[in-house]
C-alpha cells in the first residue's frame, strides 16, 4: 500500500508567527492537540456546520471538501458544503444565510481576506463559531474568528523557489504564475519567492507575474504566449493546476523547470510523465479536517490549546512522488 507521507507530516508547532503572512496573531499547535476534548463520539448529531469554500474547481479544493466531510462523518455532525465561486459578495451572502438558518459553526475560506472580516464578525457576534481555513482573514482575531487552520504560505513559497534556484544553479530566466492578487495565499507565496530571489541576483524575471486565477487553461494559454516571446529556464507556479497548464504548453521533458504548489493528484501525474518538475505539498484536506475538529471542540464546550493551526510543506519530485500518491 502506497505511503501517504505528507498526510502524516502534520501540523507544526514552534514556528515564528512573523513568518506567516495573513495568519498573524494567535499561537500554533500540532494536529494532535487541535482537537482538545473532541473525539469520534463528541458530536451528538445535532450540530449543523457549514463549509464555504473559495471555489471547487481544482484538486486541492476537492481535497478540502473530502477532508472536511470525512472528519464531520467521524464526529457525527451535519456538514453542508458551499462554493462562493470566487465571488466575495456571494460568500458574504452565504455566511449571512447560514446565520439566519441557525448553523452552529461556519468554516470559511475567504475570497477576500479584508472584505470578509465584517461578515465573519457579525456571524460571531450572533453566536456562530467561526473557523477560518486555508487562507486567513486579515487581523482575524479581532473579527471574532475562533481559530485559523492554514498553511504557512510564505515558507511554502520559499521552499518552492529554493528548489528552483538549486535546479538552475542560481541563474537563469524565470517567470511566475500567480493566483488572484486579493488572496493571502497569493501574496504570501509571492513574498516567499521574493525572499529567496533576493539571494540570487542572476535569476531574472523576464516578464511580470501573471494572474491565472489558479486555472489550468489560463495558465496554459499564458505560457504558450510566453514561450513564443521569451527564453525561459523556469516557470514557477503558485498551484499545481497552473503548473499542469504550464507543462501542457511546454510539453513533456521540455528542459524547462516547471514547479507547482499544493501537492495534488494532477500535479503528481504531471511529475510522473515529465510535464512538471516538482511541487510543494500542502494538505488542504488536513486543514479542513482540523477546522471541523476545532469547531466541534468549541461547540462541546471545550477549549483549544491554541487557535492557529499550521500545516507543514514538503518538496515532491520524480524521486519521491510514488510515496505520495
Secondary structure as GFF3:
##gff-version 3
##sequence-region A 1 325
A	DSSP	three_ten_helix	5	8	.	.	.	ID=ss1
A	DSSP	beta_strand	11	12	.	.	.	ID=ss2
A	DSSP	three_ten_helix	17	19	.	.	.	ID=ss3
A	DSSP	beta_strand	28	29	.	.	.	ID=ss4
A	DSSP	alpha_helix	31	34	.	.	.	ID=ss5
A	DSSP	beta_strand	48	53	.	.	.	ID=ss6
A	DSSP	alpha_helix	59	75	.	.	.	ID=ss7
A	DSSP	beta_strand	78	83	.	.	.	ID=ss8
A	DSSP	alpha_helix	88	100	.	.	.	ID=ss9
A	DSSP	beta_strand	105	108	.	.	.	ID=ss10
A	DSSP	alpha_helix	117	125	.	.	.	ID=ss11
A	DSSP	beta_strand	129	134	.	.	.	ID=ss12
A	DSSP	three_ten_helix	140	143	.	.	.	ID=ss13
A	DSSP	beta_strand	147	151	.	.	.	ID=ss14
A	DSSP	alpha_helix	153	168	.	.	.	ID=ss15
A	DSSP	beta_strand	172	178	.	.	.	ID=ss16
A	DSSP	alpha_helix	184	197	.	.	.	ID=ss17
A	DSSP	beta_strand	203	205	.	.	.	ID=ss18
A	DSSP	beta_strand	210	211	.	.	.	ID=ss19
A	DSSP	alpha_helix	216	229	.	.	.	ID=ss20
A	DSSP	beta_strand	234	237	.	.	.	ID=ss21
A	DSSP	alpha_helix	240	250	.	.	.	ID=ss22
A	DSSP	beta_strand	257	262	.	.	.	ID=ss23
A	DSSP	alpha_helix	265	272	.	.	.	ID=ss24
A	DSSP	beta_strand	278	281	.	.	.	ID=ss25
A	DSSP	alpha_helix	284	299	.	.	.	ID=ss26
A	DSSP	beta_strand	308	311	.	.	.	ID=ss27
A	DSSP	beta_strand	314	317	.	.	.	ID=ss28
A	DSSP	three_ten_helix	321	323	.	.	.	ID=ss29
###
